[in-house]
Amino acid sequence: MILDAARLLFFPALMAFAAASDLFTMTISNRVSLALAAGFLALAFASGMAPSDILMHMAAGATVLVGAFVCFSFGWIGGGDAKVAAAAALWFGFAYLLNYLVYASLFGGVLTLLLLQFRQWPLPYALAGQTWLLKLHAKESGIPYGIALAIGALLIYPETEWIKAVDLTRLMIG
C-alpha cells in the first residue's frame, strides 16, 4: 500500500513543486532533481524492476541530460530545467521519452508565447508589489520552462507502468 501511494504521489508532487518553484523564483533547486533521481531508484528497486530496465531508464536520463545541457550552453533553458528534464526522463525511460519531450516542447512554446505577450502589457498597479510577478514580467527574465516540463510529465505519467502497477482498490479500502 505504501509502495502504491509512493507511485501515485512522489513523482507528481515533485514535478508540481518544480513548476511552482520555477514560477515563483525562476529557479529549481538541485534537491528536486536529486530527490527525483533517488526516488526513482528507491521505487525501481522496491517495485522489483529488472536491473537491465533500470539501466535503460538511466540511459534515457543521461541522454536527456546531455541534450539539455547543450540547450543550457546556448542559453535556451536554465540549468535547473536541464536537470529536472533529465530526472523526469529517468522515470519515463525510452518507452515514454519521446511523448514527454514532445509535450514539454509544445507546452514550452505556448508558455514562451504567452509570457512574451504578457511582458508587452503594463503590469496592473495592484499586482506591481508582487516580487515574483515583477521578475516574471521583466523582459530580460528567462522563461520558467520548469512549468512546461512539469505539465508534460504530469500528462505522460498516468500512462506509465508506475501508475498501471498501482492497485487502486487496495488503496481505497486500506
Secondary structure, 3 states (H helix, E strand, C coil): CHHHHHHHHHHHHHHHHHHHHHHHHCCCCHHHHHHHHHHHHHHHHHHCCCHHHHHHHHHHHHHHHHHHHHHHHCCCCCHHHHHHHHHHHHHHHHHHHHHHHHHHHHHHHHHHHHHHHHCCCCCCHHHCCCHHHHHHHCCCCCCCCHHHHHHHHHHHHHHCHHHHCCCHHHHHHC
